[in-house]
Structure formats: C-alpha cells, structure tokens
Amino acid sequence: MTTVALSAYILMWPVVVAVVLFVISRAFFREWAEARRNGRGLI
C-alpha cells in the first residue's frame, strides 16, 4: 500500500464520523423542535 493510499484511508475516517454525527444531530434537533412546537416531551 502506498503512502498516499494509506494516508487517504486514515484521513477518511474522521470525515465519515463527522458526516454521521451531523446526520444524527440534525435529526435530533429536528425532533426536539417538533416536540417543543407540539408541547410534548422528547422522551
């Protein structure tokens, strides 16, 4: 494995984690805002 390929493989994981965290947090805040609008608890 070349140095460039290994570096790309290692640096890919923080990007994947950031995207997953963004998607989860966006869905959480959307549900939280909807619950507040409807006067419900989040749980």
Backbone as a ProteinNet text record, in pm:
[ID]
protein_1_A
[PRIMARY]
MTTVALSAYILMWPVVVAVVLFVISRAFFREWAEARRNGRGLI
[TERTIARY]
85.3	0	89.4	59.6	142.9	111.3	201.7	185.1	61.5	36.4	-79.9	-209.4	-214.8	-336.2	-359.3	-253.7	-267	-310.2	-254.2	-293.7	-439.5	-482	-622.3	-715.3	-675.7	-757.7	-771	-660.8	-663.4	-742.8	-726.4	-794.6	-941.5	-982.6	-1121.9	-1212	-1163.6	-1247.4	-1298	-1217.2	-1274.1	-1384.7	-1372.6	-1476.6	-1604	-1591.8	-1709	-1776.7	-1697.3	-1752.7	-1821.9	-1763.4	-1823.7	-1956.8	-1965	-2090.5	-2198	-2162.4	-2260	-2306.4	-2214.2	-2250.8	-2341.3	-2315.8	-2400.3	-2541.2	-2553.2	-2685.7	-2763.7	-2698.3	-2766.2	-2808	-2719.1	-2753	-2861.6	-2859.2	-2964.1	-3101.2	-3106.5	-3232.5	-3277.6	-3182.9	-3218.5	-3278.4	-3212.3	-3263	-3394.8	-3415.4	-3543.9	-3655.3	-3630.4	-3730.1	-3754	-3647.8	-3659.5	-3744.4	-3722.6	-3800.4	-3946.5	-3971	-4109	-4179.8	-4110.4	-4170	-4201.3	-4114.6	-4140.8	-4260.2	-4271	-4384	-4515.6	-4514	-4636.5	-4661.1	-4569.8	-4586.1	-4567.6	-4493.9	-4468.5	-4328.6	-4308.5	-4172.8	-4097.7	-3967.7	-3886.9	-3883.3	-3888.6	-3881.1	-4021.8
-117.8	0	123.5	215.6	335.7	429.8	522.9	619.8	706.4	744	829	752.7	627.4	548.3	525.2	496.8	476.2	604.3	716.7	845.4	876.7	850.8	875.5	785.9	661.1	567.8	614.3	658.7	703.7	833.7	926.3	1055.3	1047.9	937.7	921.1	903.5	837.8	804.7	925.2	1028.1	1146.5	1212	1208.6	1265.1	1182.8	1050.3	963.4	985.6	995.5	1018.9	1154.3	1255.8	1389.5	1389.8	1320.1	1314.2	1241.8	1129.6	1054.7	1138.2	1205.8	1290.9	1405.2	1462.5	1569.4	1519.1	1402.3	1347.4	1315.9	1255.3	1220.8	1346.7	1444.9	1566.5	1646.9	1648.8	1719.4	1655.9	1523.6	1454.8	1478.6	1479.1	1503.2	1641.6	1743.2	1879.5	1901.2	1832.4	1841.8	1782.9	1665.5	1603.2	1688.6	1746.3	1829.3	1953.5	2017	2136	2100.1	1987.1	1944.6	1914	1851.1	1820.9	1950	2048.1	2175.8	2247.5	2242.7	2307.7	2243.5	2111.5	2039.3	2030.5	2082.6	2081.7	1943.9	1857.9	1723.3	1715	1612.7	1583.4	1508.4	1515.8	1448.9	1298.5	1256.8	1113.2	1051.9
0	0	0	-85.9	-93.9	21.2	40.4	148.7	126	3	-27.7	-1.5	-42.1	-19.6	129.2	202.7	346.4	416.4	375.6	434.4	403.8	281.1	244.6	324.7	345.8	423	567.4	625.1	764.7	778.3	685.4	694.1	654.7	594	554.8	677.4	781.4	896.5	974.1	999.7	1065.6	983.1	851.6	765.2	776.9	776.9	790.4	925.3	1030.8	1164.1	1171	1110.9	1111.4	1037.2	926.1	849.3	929.3	991.7	1071.3	1189.8	1257.3	1369.9	1325.4	1208.9	1155.6	1128.6	1067.6	1035.4	1162.4	1260.3	1385.9	1460.6	1468.9	1543.5	1472.4	1338.9	1265.6	1291	1291.3	1318	1462.2	1555.7	1695.4	1713.3	1658.8	1676.3	1603.1	1492.7	1422.5	1508.1	1568	1655.8	1780	1834.5	1953.5	1924.6	1812	1776.1	1752	1688.6	1665.3	1796.7	1889.4	2019.9	2096.1	2087.2	2154.9	2092.9	1959.3	1892.9	1933.5	1949.2	1983.3	2133.4	2214.2	2359	2420.7	2355.6	2406.4	2464.6	2545	2590.9	2483	2488.7	2387.1	2408.4	2532.3	2561.1	2562.9
[MASK]
+++++++++++++++++++++++++++++++++++++++++++

